[in-house]
Amino acid sequence: MPCLRLKGLVAATLTPLHDDGSLNLDQVGPIVDHLLGQGVEGLYVCGSTGEGISLMGAERKTVARAYVEAAHHQLPVVVQVGHNSLSEAHELARHAQEIGADAISANAPSYFKVGSVESLVACMRKIASGAPDLPFFYYHIPHLTGAHLNMLEFLEQASQQIPNLAGIKYTSPTLHEYQCCLEWKDGAYGVLWGCDEMLLPALAVGATGAVGSTYNIAASLYTRMIEAFQDGNLDTARRCQSLAIRLINVLYEWPFHAALKEVMRMLGLDCGPCRLPHPELAAEDVRRLRTRLEAIQFFDWCRSQTWDVNRVANDTPTQPPLGGGN
């Protein structure tokens, strides 16, 4: 099994919809072009940000194919295939391999909770076997799935039972466990960080790749953070992280997914509404969202590598994010 080492920023892509809730595939190409232009190095399709769990199986296949075709092998595409039906997840994995995706990923079943590492490994083994030629990343997001399990134990067992295991997409703030997974067997598996509001701490313990929703709208900010960290300029890196937290706080003043799609619209990429149960924002909320973004000078720095990060970051104190994970 060839090892796929995902590096840098991997955008958790949005699923563009028409106002009636149907898929708007015409926007997939422009989204990919936008992300390529911002320096994103991978795509994570039909995850939480992409509302994959709210799409029908046929729709998920359609969205996955559209992103794979739009990417044109310019950057890797990881298709999230998790489902409460393991047979459906197995089929989605098979389809991802058929269309030429670069990897698959799957979250744990979430209605009937997975109660042990042994059960989780068995579930992921069934899913991963649908695409035996593709690297498989377990999607650890316990605050949504309820699978609060030890990921080091998962790696120890899954590495013996899932031949195409490549690593974990780790969306949990338990940084100490994340570091253990990174270091297990001298870094034999890729462990992608999944909390945008804690990217800098993750870099400090060894992260080299991260999947995030706000990379859709502020990749330049995170790229500057990574470069500053690598150059040993921790003051600039901290100020970039502070800006990221301010941005995430603003988004969480409203339902996050709806707010993120509205920001994409403000940047010229109309991704439409969200699927229920995510609500839409009222016109007044959209106006307030823009005002809040202007207050943190988002539109000045979201695409720029040259803004004065010291001036912006000193404007207001940083508060803890109101939510997290993608």
The 8 nearest C-alpha neighbors of each residue, nearest first, counted from 0:
[[1, 163, 2, 132, 134, 162, 133, 131],
 [2, 0, 3, 134, 133, 132, 163, 165],
 [1, 3, 4, 0, 165, 134, 163, 188],
 [2, 4, 5, 1, 134, 165, 102, 101],
 [5, 3, 189, 6, 2, 165, 188, 208],
 [4, 6, 208, 3, 7, 189, 41, 191],
 [7, 5, 208, 207, 4, 8, 40, 209],
 [6, 8, 208, 40, 207, 209, 9, 5],
 [7, 9, 39, 209, 40, 208, 210, 10],
 [8, 10, 41, 210, 42, 40, 209, 39],
 [11, 9, 42, 211, 214, 12, 210, 215],
 [12, 10, 43, 212, 211, 48, 210, 42],
 [13, 11, 44, 10, 49, 43, 48, 42],
 [12, 14, 49, 48, 15, 11, 270, 50],
 [13, 15, 49, 16, 12, 50, 270, 45],
 [16, 14, 270, 23, 271, 13, 22, 26],
 [17, 15, 22, 23, 271, 21, 20, 270],
 [16, 18, 20, 21, 19, 23, 271, 22],
 [17, 19, 20, 271, 272, 16, 21, 273],
 [20, 18, 17, 21, 16, 272, 22, 271],
 [19, 21, 17, 18, 16, 274, 22, 272],
 [22, 20, 17, 16, 19, 23, 18, 15],
 [21, 23, 16, 24, 17, 15, 20, 14],
 [24, 22, 16, 15, 17, 25, 26, 21],
 [23, 25, 26, 27, 22, 15, 65, 62],
 [26, 24, 23, 27, 28, 29, 15, 22],
 [25, 27, 24, 29, 28, 23, 30, 15],
 [28, 26, 30, 24, 29, 25, 31, 66],
 [27, 29, 31, 69, 30, 26, 32, 25],
 [28, 30, 32, 26, 31, 27, 33, 268],
 [31, 29, 33, 27, 28, 32, 26, 34],
 [30, 32, 34, 28, 33, 29, 35, 27],
 [33, 31, 29, 35, 30, 34, 36, 28],
 [34, 32, 30, 36, 31, 35, 29, 37],
 [35, 33, 37, 31, 36, 39, 32, 30],
 [36, 34, 32, 38, 37, 33, 39, 31],
 [35, 37, 33, 34, 38, 32, 39, 31],
 [36, 38, 34, 35, 39, 218, 219, 33],
 [39, 37, 35, 36, 40, 34, 218, 219],
 [38, 40, 8, 34, 35, 37, 41, 9],
 [41, 39, 8, 9, 74, 7, 38, 6],
 [42, 40, 9, 75, 74, 39, 76, 10],
 [41, 43, 76, 10, 9, 77, 44, 11],
 [44, 42, 11, 77, 12, 10, 78, 76],
 [43, 45, 78, 12, 46, 79, 77, 42],
 [46, 44, 51, 49, 79, 50, 78, 47],
 [45, 47, 49, 51, 79, 48, 44, 50],
 [46, 48, 50, 49, 325, 51, 45, 52],
 [49, 47, 50, 46, 325, 13, 11, 212],
 [48, 50, 13, 45, 14, 46, 51, 47],
 [51, 49, 47, 53, 48, 52, 45, 46],
 [52, 50, 45, 46, 54, 53, 49, 47],
 [51, 53, 50, 54, 82, 47, 46, 45],
 [54, 52, 51, 50, 274, 55, 275, 276],
 [55, 53, 51, 52, 58, 59, 56, 50],
 [54, 56, 58, 57, 59, 53, 52, 51],
 [55, 57, 59, 58, 60, 54, 91, 87],
 [58, 56, 60, 59, 55, 61, 54, 62],
 [59, 57, 61, 55, 60, 56, 54, 62],
 [58, 60, 56, 62, 61, 57, 63, 54],
 [59, 61, 63, 57, 58, 62, 64, 56],
 [60, 62, 58, 64, 59, 63, 65, 57],
 [63, 61, 65, 59, 64, 60, 58, 66],
 [62, 64, 60, 66, 65, 61, 59, 67],
 [63, 65, 67, 61, 62, 66, 68, 60],
 [64, 66, 62, 68, 63, 67, 69, 61],
 [67, 65, 69, 63, 68, 64, 70, 62],
 [66, 68, 64, 70, 69, 65, 100, 63],
 [67, 69, 65, 66, 71, 70, 64, 72],
 [70, 68, 66, 28, 71, 67, 65, 31],
 [69, 71, 67, 72, 68, 73, 66, 74],
 [72, 70, 73, 68, 69, 67, 74, 66],
 [73, 71, 74, 70, 75, 67, 68, 76],
 [74, 72, 71, 70, 75, 35, 40, 41],
 [73, 75, 41, 72, 40, 70, 76, 42],
 [76, 74, 41, 101, 42, 72, 77, 73],
 [77, 75, 42, 101, 100, 41, 43, 67],
 [76, 78, 102, 43, 103, 101, 42, 44],
 [79, 77, 103, 44, 43, 104, 80, 76],
 [78, 80, 104, 105, 45, 46, 103, 44],
 [81, 79, 105, 88, 91, 92, 104, 78],
 [82, 80, 105, 106, 88, 79, 107, 104],
 [81, 83, 84, 88, 108, 85, 80, 87],
 [82, 84, 108, 85, 109, 110, 81, 88],
 [85, 83, 82, 87, 86, 88, 108, 81],
 [84, 86, 88, 87, 89, 83, 82, 126],
 [85, 87, 89, 84, 88, 90, 126, 125],
 [88, 86, 90, 84, 89, 85, 91, 82],
 [87, 89, 85, 91, 82, 80, 81, 90],
 [90, 88, 126, 129, 86, 92, 87, 91],
 [91, 89, 93, 87, 92, 88, 94, 86],
 [92, 90, 88, 94, 93, 89, 80, 95],
 [93, 91, 95, 89, 129, 130, 90, 94],
 [94, 92, 129, 130, 90, 96, 91, 95],
 [93, 95, 97, 91, 92, 96, 90, 98],
 [96, 94, 92, 100, 98, 97, 93, 91],
 [95, 97, 93, 94, 99, 130, 98, 100],
 [96, 98, 94, 95, 99, 93, 100, 130],
 [99, 97, 95, 96, 100, 64, 94, 67],
 [98, 100, 96, 97, 101, 95, 67, 64],
 [101, 99, 95, 76, 102, 96, 98, 67],
 [100, 102, 76, 75, 77, 99, 133, 103],
 [103, 101, 77, 134, 133, 100, 135, 78],
 [104, 102, 78, 135, 77, 79, 136, 134],
 [103, 105, 79, 136, 135, 137, 80, 138],
 [106, 104, 81, 80, 138, 79, 137, 107],
 [105, 107, 138, 81, 137, 139, 108, 104],
 [106, 108, 109, 144, 105, 81, 146, 119],
 [109, 107, 83, 82, 110, 112, 106, 111],
 [108, 110, 144, 112, 111, 107, 83, 145],
 [111, 109, 112, 108, 83, 144, 145, 113],
 [110, 112, 109, 108, 113, 83, 114, 144],
 [111, 113, 109, 110, 114, 145, 108, 146],
 [114, 112, 146, 115, 119, 118, 111, 108],
 [113, 115, 112, 118, 146, 116, 119, 148],
 [116, 114, 118, 117, 113, 119, 148, 146],
 [115, 117, 119, 118, 153, 120, 148, 152],
 [116, 118, 120, 115, 119, 121, 156, 153],
 [119, 117, 121, 115, 116, 120, 122, 113],
 [118, 120, 116, 122, 121, 117, 113, 123],
 [121, 119, 123, 117, 122, 118, 157, 124],
 [120, 122, 118, 124, 119, 123, 117, 125],
 [123, 121, 119, 125, 120, 124, 118, 126],
 [122, 124, 126, 120, 125, 121, 127, 119],
 [125, 123, 121, 127, 161, 122, 126, 120],
 [126, 124, 122, 128, 123, 127, 121, 89],
 [125, 127, 89, 123, 128, 124, 129, 88],
 [128, 126, 124, 129, 125, 130, 123, 135],
 [129, 127, 131, 130, 125, 126, 124, 89],
 [128, 130, 93, 89, 92, 127, 126, 131],
 [129, 131, 93, 92, 128, 132, 96, 133],
 [132, 130, 128, 133, 129, 163, 127, 162],
 [131, 133, 130, 0, 134, 163, 96, 1],
 [132, 134, 102, 130, 131, 135, 101, 163],
 [135, 133, 102, 163, 165, 164, 103, 3],
 [134, 136, 164, 103, 165, 104, 163, 102],
 [137, 135, 104, 167, 166, 165, 168, 138],
 [136, 138, 167, 105, 104, 168, 139, 106],
 [139, 137, 106, 168, 105, 167, 104, 140],
 [138, 140, 169, 170, 168, 141, 137, 106],
 [141, 139, 170, 142, 143, 171, 138, 144],
 [142, 140, 145, 146, 144, 147, 143, 139],
 [141, 143, 140, 145, 144, 171, 147, 146],
 [144, 142, 141, 145, 140, 109, 146, 324],
 [145, 143, 109, 141, 146, 142, 107, 140],
 [144, 146, 141, 147, 142, 143, 112, 109],
 [147, 145, 141, 144, 148, 113, 112, 107],
 [148, 146, 141, 145, 149, 142, 144, 114],
 [147, 149, 146, 150, 116, 115, 153, 114],
 [150, 148, 152, 151, 153, 147, 116, 176],
 [151, 149, 153, 152, 148, 154, 180, 176],
 [150, 152, 154, 153, 180, 149, 155, 179],
 [151, 153, 155, 150, 154, 149, 156, 116],
 [152, 154, 150, 151, 156, 155, 157, 116],
 [155, 153, 151, 157, 152, 156, 158, 150],
 [154, 156, 152, 153, 158, 157, 151, 159],
 [157, 155, 153, 158, 154, 159, 152, 160],
 [158, 156, 160, 154, 159, 161, 120, 153],
 [157, 159, 156, 154, 160, 155, 161, 164],
 [158, 160, 157, 156, 161, 155, 162, 154],
 [159, 161, 157, 158, 162, 156, 124, 120],
 [160, 162, 164, 124, 157, 163, 158, 159],
 [163, 161, 164, 160, 158, 159, 0, 131],
 [162, 164, 134, 161, 135, 0, 165, 131],
 [163, 165, 135, 161, 162, 166, 134, 136],
 [166, 164, 135, 134, 136, 188, 189, 163],
 [167, 165, 189, 136, 188, 190, 164, 137],
 [168, 166, 137, 136, 190, 169, 138, 191],
 [167, 169, 191, 138, 139, 190, 137, 136],
 [168, 170, 139, 192, 193, 167, 191, 171],
 [171, 169, 193, 140, 324, 139, 194, 192],
 [170, 172, 173, 169, 140, 194, 141, 324],
 [171, 173, 174, 170, 194, 197, 177, 323],
 [174, 172, 171, 175, 176, 177, 170, 178],
 [173, 175, 177, 176, 172, 178, 201, 171],
 [174, 176, 178, 177, 173, 179, 204, 172],
 [177, 175, 179, 178, 174, 173, 180, 151],
 [176, 178, 174, 180, 175, 179, 181, 173],
 [177, 179, 181, 175, 176, 180, 204, 174],
 [180, 178, 176, 182, 177, 181, 183, 175],
 [179, 181, 177, 183, 178, 182, 151, 176],
 [182, 180, 178, 186, 179, 183, 190, 177],
 [181, 183, 186, 179, 185, 180, 178, 184],
 [184, 182, 180, 185, 186, 181, 179, 187],
 [185, 183, 187, 186, 182, 188, 181, 180],
 [186, 184, 182, 183, 187, 181, 188, 180],
 [187, 185, 182, 181, 188, 184, 183, 189],
 [186, 188, 184, 185, 183, 189, 182, 181],
 [189, 187, 166, 186, 165, 190, 181, 183],
 [188, 190, 166, 165, 4, 191, 167, 187],
 [191, 189, 167, 166, 181, 168, 188, 192],
 [192, 190, 168, 209, 208, 169, 167, 189],
 [191, 193, 209, 169, 210, 194, 168, 170],
 [192, 194, 170, 210, 169, 209, 211, 324],
 [195, 193, 324, 196, 197, 170, 323, 192],
 [194, 196, 198, 197, 211, 193, 213, 324],
 [195, 197, 244, 194, 198, 243, 240, 320],
 [198, 196, 195, 194, 199, 200, 201, 240],
 [199, 197, 201, 195, 200, 196, 202, 194],
 [198, 200, 202, 201, 197, 203, 240, 236],
 [201, 199, 203, 202, 198, 197, 204, 174],
 [202, 200, 198, 203, 199, 204, 206, 197],
 [203, 201, 206, 199, 205, 200, 204, 198],
 [202, 204, 200, 201, 205, 199, 206, 228],
 [205, 203, 201, 202, 178, 206, 200, 174],
 [204, 206, 202, 203, 207, 201, 178, 181],
 [207, 205, 202, 201, 208, 204, 192, 191],
 [206, 208, 6, 7, 205, 202, 209, 191],
 [209, 207, 6, 7, 191, 206, 5, 8],
 [208, 210, 192, 191, 8, 193, 9, 7],
 [211, 209, 9, 193, 10, 11, 192, 8],
 [212, 210, 11, 10, 214, 213, 195, 193],
 [211, 213, 11, 214, 325, 215, 10, 48],
 [214, 212, 215, 216, 211, 217, 195, 218],
 [213, 215, 218, 217, 212, 10, 216, 211],
 [216, 214, 213, 10, 212, 217, 218, 34],
 [215, 217, 214, 213, 218, 263, 301, 262],
 [218, 216, 301, 214, 219, 220, 213, 215],
 [217, 219, 214, 221, 220, 37, 222, 216],
 [218, 220, 222, 217, 221, 302, 223, 304],
 [221, 219, 223, 218, 217, 222, 224, 239],
 [220, 222, 224, 218, 223, 219, 225, 217],
 [223, 221, 219, 225, 224, 220, 218, 226],
 [222, 224, 226, 220, 221, 225, 227, 219],
 [225, 223, 236, 221, 227, 222, 239, 226],
 [224, 226, 228, 222, 223, 227, 229, 221],
 [225, 227, 223, 229, 228, 224, 230, 222],
 [228, 226, 232, 230, 224, 236, 225, 229],
 [229, 227, 225, 231, 230, 226, 236, 232],
 [228, 230, 226, 231, 227, 225, 232, 224],
 [231, 229, 227, 228, 232, 226, 233, 225],
 [230, 232, 228, 229, 233, 227, 226, 236],
 [233, 231, 227, 230, 234, 228, 235, 236],
 [234, 232, 236, 235, 231, 228, 237, 227],
 [233, 235, 237, 236, 232, 238, 227, 239],
 [236, 234, 238, 237, 233, 232, 227, 239],
 [235, 237, 224, 233, 239, 227, 234, 238],
 [238, 236, 240, 234, 239, 235, 233, 241],
 [237, 239, 241, 235, 240, 236, 312, 234],
 [240, 238, 236, 242, 241, 237, 224, 235],
 [239, 241, 243, 237, 242, 238, 244, 236],
 [240, 242, 238, 244, 239, 243, 237, 317],
 [241, 243, 245, 239, 240, 244, 312, 246],
 [244, 242, 240, 246, 241, 245, 247, 196],
 [243, 245, 247, 241, 246, 242, 196, 248],
 [246, 244, 242, 248, 243, 247, 249, 241],
 [245, 247, 243, 249, 244, 248, 242, 250],
 [246, 248, 244, 250, 249, 245, 243, 251],
 [249, 247, 245, 251, 320, 246, 250, 321],
 [248, 250, 246, 252, 247, 251, 245, 291],
 [249, 251, 247, 252, 248, 255, 258, 253],
 [252, 250, 253, 248, 255, 249, 321, 254],
 [251, 253, 249, 250, 248, 254, 255, 321],
 [252, 254, 251, 255, 250, 258, 257, 249],
 [255, 253, 257, 256, 251, 258, 252, 278],
 [254, 256, 258, 251, 250, 257, 253, 259],
 [257, 255, 259, 258, 254, 260, 48, 273],
 [256, 258, 260, 259, 255, 254, 279, 273],
 [257, 259, 261, 255, 256, 260, 250, 254],
 [260, 258, 256, 262, 261, 257, 255, 263],
 [259, 261, 263, 257, 262, 258, 270, 256],
 [262, 260, 264, 258, 263, 259, 265, 257],
 [263, 261, 265, 259, 264, 260, 258, 266],
 [262, 264, 266, 260, 268, 261, 265, 259],
 [263, 265, 269, 268, 261, 267, 262, 266],
 [266, 264, 262, 263, 267, 261, 268, 269],
 [265, 267, 263, 264, 268, 262, 216, 269],
 [266, 268, 264, 265, 269, 263, 262, 270],
 [269, 267, 264, 263, 266, 270, 30, 265],
 [268, 270, 264, 271, 267, 263, 15, 26],
 [271, 269, 15, 16, 260, 268, 264, 272],
 [270, 272, 16, 17, 269, 15, 18, 273],
 [273, 271, 279, 18, 16, 274, 270, 257],
 [274, 272, 277, 257, 275, 279, 278, 271],
 [275, 273, 277, 276, 20, 53, 272, 50],
 [276, 274, 277, 278, 273, 53, 279, 20],
 [275, 277, 278, 274, 273, 53, 279, 50],
 [276, 278, 275, 274, 273, 279, 257, 256],
 [279, 277, 276, 275, 280, 257, 273, 254],
 [278, 280, 257, 272, 281, 273, 277, 254],
 [281, 279, 284, 285, 257, 282, 278, 258],
 [280, 282, 284, 283, 285, 279, 286, 278],
 [281, 283, 285, 284, 286, 280, 287, 279],
 [284, 282, 286, 285, 281, 287, 280, 288],
 [283, 285, 287, 281, 286, 282, 280, 288],
 [284, 286, 288, 282, 283, 287, 289, 280],
 [287, 285, 283, 289, 284, 288, 290, 282],
 [286, 288, 290, 284, 285, 289, 291, 283],
 [287, 289, 285, 291, 286, 290, 284, 292],
 [288, 290, 292, 286, 287, 291, 293, 285],
 [291, 289, 287, 293, 288, 292, 294, 286],
 [290, 292, 294, 288, 293, 289, 287, 249],
 [293, 291, 289, 297, 294, 295, 290, 288],
 [292, 294, 296, 290, 295, 291, 297, 289],
 [295, 293, 291, 292, 296, 290, 297, 289],
 [294, 296, 293, 292, 297, 291, 311, 245],
 [297, 295, 293, 299, 294, 298, 292, 300],
 [298, 296, 292, 299, 295, 300, 301, 293],
 [297, 299, 296, 301, 300, 293, 292, 302],
 [300, 298, 296, 297, 301, 303, 306, 302],
 [299, 301, 303, 297, 302, 298, 306, 296],
 [300, 302, 217, 297, 298, 303, 299, 219],
 [303, 301, 300, 219, 217, 304, 37, 299],
 [302, 304, 300, 305, 301, 306, 219, 299],
 [303, 305, 306, 219, 223, 302, 300, 220],
 [304, 306, 303, 307, 300, 308, 302, 223],
 [307, 305, 308, 300, 304, 303, 299, 311],
 [308, 306, 309, 310, 305, 311, 300, 312],
 [307, 309, 311, 310, 306, 312, 238, 239],
 [310, 308, 312, 307, 311, 313, 238, 235],
 [311, 309, 313, 308, 307, 312, 314, 306],
 [310, 312, 308, 313, 314, 309, 307, 295],
 [311, 313, 309, 314, 310, 238, 308, 242],
 [314, 312, 311, 310, 315, 309, 316, 238],
 [313, 315, 311, 312, 310, 316, 295, 309],
 [316, 314, 313, 317, 312, 311, 295, 245],
 [317, 315, 318, 314, 313, 312, 241, 245],
 [316, 318, 241, 245, 315, 319, 244, 242],
 [317, 319, 320, 316, 245, 244, 248, 321],
 [318, 320, 321, 317, 244, 248, 245, 322],
 [321, 319, 248, 322, 244, 318, 247, 323],
 [320, 322, 248, 251, 319, 323, 247, 252],
 [323, 321, 320, 251, 324, 248, 247, 255],
 [324, 322, 194, 325, 320, 321, 196, 195],
 [323, 325, 194, 170, 193, 171, 195, 322],
 [324, 47, 48, 212, 211, 193, 323, 194]]
